[in-house]
């Protein structure tokens, strides 16, 4: 469901629960505001959020079926959900930074190894027969470029999904949460 608010549409994530506590991990002993979301609930919410454009705001609507459960302050639930996704955004940002650091280290190692391989390939060409020189030279060049595989993979492909997940979690950390209970 999407509602137009100003220029960017607000996208709604709808969840139906028997009890509001189903949203949270019951094994987590943390205070309510710092509780983790249930793994299945998180997966459901995040999968919906990823379907919408990253710049459009989100609103989560929780439909609670049982009215006999203790009514939690709606702002506490909203705060707990926002806090959880802010925490997940921080963890994902940290994971992204580690990936970039690993990419820099891999790139440095790969460039040094490539340089050594290319230098060795040129030196081998001076003192060998043509067939041996060609096989050794090509083998060293290939080995040097294979060493560049990981840094290229990180900088060309691996960072995109992490960056997107970080942005989704950031957006979800500001998501409005509405709770609808039966009268």
N, C-alpha and C positions, 0 to 999 in steps of 0.2 A: 504494500500500500504506500502511496506517495502523496504528500500534501505540498502544495506550493506555498512557500513562505518567503516573501521578498523575491529575490531573483533565483536563489538556489532552492530546489525542492527538498523538503524534509522526507526522508525515507523511514518507514516504520518497520520495525521487527516485531512480530507478534509471537507471544509465547503463552501457552495455556498450561497452568499448573494446578494441581489439587491443593497445594499448600506452598506458601512463599518460601519456606525452608528448602523445598526441592531445588531451588536455584543455587543453593550454597552447598559446599562440601561439608557433610555432617561430621567427618572425622577431624576437621580442622578446629583446634581448640582456641584459635585466636578470637579476640573480641569481634563483635558483629561487623563493625566497619572494616576490619582487616581480614575478614574471612575470604578464602578462595572460593571461586565459583565451582560448582560441580563440573567435572570434566565433560560430561555429555552436554550440559547446558552451555558451557563455554564453546564447545565445538559447533553447536547449533547456531549460537549468536554470531560467532565469528564468520561462519560460512555465509550467513545472510549478509553481514556487513561487507564482506569482500565482493559481493555481487553489485554493490552500488558504487557510483563514482566517488573517488577519494575526497573530492572537495565538498560534496553534498553532506549536509548534516543528517544525523540519525536520531531517531526516537524509538525507545523500546517500550512496548506496551505489554504488560504482564496481566493476563486474565487469570485470576485466582478463583477456582471453583468452590472451595469450601469457605463458608463465612464463619464457621465456628472456631477457626484457628485464631490464635492471638494476633490482633492487628498490629503490625509493626509500623512505626512511623515511616511513611512513604519516603521522606527525605533521607532516612537512615538507609533504606534499601538503595535509593539512587546513589547516595554517597559511597556505599559499599561496592556497588557495581563500578562506579567511576574510579574509585581507588584501586580496585582490582585491575582494571584495564590500564590505568596509569602505571601500575607496577609492571604489568606485562610489556608496556611500551618501553619502560626503562631497561628491562631485561633484554628485549629485542635490540634496543639501541646498543647495549653493551656487547651483545653477540655480533652486531654489525661492525662495531669498532674492532673487535677481536679478529673478525674476518679480514678487515682492511689491513690490520697489522700483520696477520699471517700472509696476506698478499704481498705486502712490502718486503717481508723477509724472504718469501719464496721467489720474488722477482730478483732480489739481490743475489741469492744463491744461484738462481737460474742463469742470470747474466754472467756471473763469474764462471760457472761451469761451461756455458756456451763459449765464452772467450777462450778458456783453456782448451776446449775441444777444437775450436777453429784454428788456434795457434798450433796445436799438436798435429792437426790435419795438414797444415802447410809445411811443418817441419818434416813430417813423414814422407812427403813427396820428393824430397831432395835425395834421400839415400835408399830408395827402394825400386824394385822393378815396377813396371807400369801397372800390371794387374794387382799386385799387392798394394801399391800406393793408392790405386783407385778404390779398392774395397775398404781399406783402412780409412782413407780420407772421407769417403761417403758415410761410413759407419760412425765416425766421430762427429760429422756434421749432423747426422740424424740424431745421435745421442744428445748432442748439445741442444737441438731444438725440442726434443722430447722433454728435456729438463725445464723448458719454458712453458710446458703444458699447463701445470697447476696455476702459476700466476696469471696466465692468460685466461684460464677458466674462471678464476676468481673475479678478475677485472672486467671480463666480458659478460659473464652469465650469473655467477653465484650471488652477487650483491643485490640484484633486482628484487628477487622474492623477499629477502630480508628487509630491504628498505620499504617495500610495499606493506609488509606485515607491520612494521614499526609505525608507518603512517596510519594504517587501519586502527591499531591499538590507541594511537594518540587521539584519533577522531572519536573512538569509543569511550575514551576517558572523559569526554565532555558531553556524552550522549545523555539526553533527557530520558528519565525513566518514569512511566506512568503505570499505576497499579489500579486495575478495575476489579472490584469485588462485588459479589451478588448482594443485593439489598435485603 
